[in-house]
Amino acid sequence: MLARTNYHWLASVAAIVLLPFFFVGGPDWSSGPLFKAAWNLGHIIFFTLFTLAVRPRRWLSGVWLWLACTAFVTGVGVIIELIQGNVGRDSDWHDIFRNLIGTWLVLAWGYRPPAITWRRALNWVLRLTAVVLLMMELQTVAAVAEQQYRIANQLPTLYNFDDPHPLHYWRGRVHRTKDNASDADGFHHSLRMDLLGINLYSGASLDNLPEDWRGYEALDVVLYNPDSTPLDMTIRVNDIVHDRGHGVYSDRFNKRLHVKPGLNRFHIPMSDIRNAPKTRTMDMDEIRRLVIFTTHLKQPRSIYIVRLALD
């Protein structure tokens, strides 16, 4: 078994190598969902290696082994998350649970089951529980991978208006609705964007979208204004270079949209987007964000996004 081998030396070296990655490297705020989800599995890997290296069964056994290891790893996890929050990383308290899964896997599977029947049965319950928890984390990553595959292959459509969970893709006050839907792309829903008059900027940002816009000639945007008065809005498009830069206005595409009552179609040449940054050409195979917003709104309004597609 693992406890009778020299695997703990290899685990020690591997854990030491991985330790700095809690605080440096990895995904940033502009990284894609799949990279972030896969990176989170590193917590399970590290604490599996860490537990193999420490070999806590040398000092404890039974329920005290599980309680002590769980308390210790929880405490270490809290400290790691607090440090991450102070060095420019995002704290994620679910990471503490991932840390525990790594430790529990070793406690349950790393040693020979007890000879006593009821303890052997309990050990198998713990083993299966640890595996189920691991599979849940892997399933989460697999679901994100499947989602990102669908997004990458849904072009020329930029967003699936029939998706029941718009906040998996958008930031802002957006709601799926059947009102004012268009069947141009085979969808049966539109997206209602509620604009509040309490902030300087009000709108929504499509952060999870197909990123490779090469080979297309235009961006087609269809908006529906249910009110009797027009509304001036702005559409913004930027790439990952802009996100990881200083975010200046001249380094992205911005265009004013005069949204009249009723249905409005805006056909934006792709060359305008490509050449929008003042000092460079936009990276068209790594488009990161599309934002539709308004400013200085005096009262709440709603706008329906009917179509977002490339032509």
Disulfide bonds with the S-S distance in Angstrom:
none
